[in-house]
Amino acid sequence: MARVRIQNEPVLKSWDDVNLNLKEIGECEIAIETIEGDLNQKIQDLKLDAEMKAQPLRQRIEKLALEIKIFVEENRSEIKGKTMPLSFGNVGFRQSTKIVFKNVKAVIASLRAKKMNDCIIVKESVDKDVLRGYPDDAIASIGATKKVEDTFWYEVDRERLK
């Protein structure tokens, strides 16, 4: 494999060179967006086509399943156990348990009062945007630090490219 030498001196020699690079970046970004836009349009068209082709099949499945459900419910006494094995599948009944409540806050308060904390899901995280607004000494007192740095950015003027 051939050796490649990395240039140590700046490639750009003037602000005009920087400006030309920004122009080329903008043109490349526009080209990428066009390519991705075309791709997304094709994907949406394919999804719509597949949905249209599958819709009659989904409707047929719903109708057949409802017919099966009605028959099985009417003939439940013939099922020994919970499942009736058939040549092309199984039908039956499975016990399902749901917890239903109207007032979430009241239920949570009751759970806490009865020391049933294992039933409560708490998702905690730090809101860094809010914390950023506190004074440095307050941030330091909780074991965090505020790191301020200059980061490079560029912005392409899209209107000029058009």
Secondary structure, 3 states (H helix, E strand, C coil): CCCCCCCCCCCCCCHHHHHHHHHHHHHHHHHHHHHHHHHHHHHHHHHHHHHHHHHHHHHHHHHHHHHHHHHHHHCHHHCCCCEEEECCEEEECCCCCCCCCCCHHHHHHHHHHCCCHHHCCCCCCCCHHHHCCCCHHHHHHCCCCCCCCCCCCCCCCHHHHC
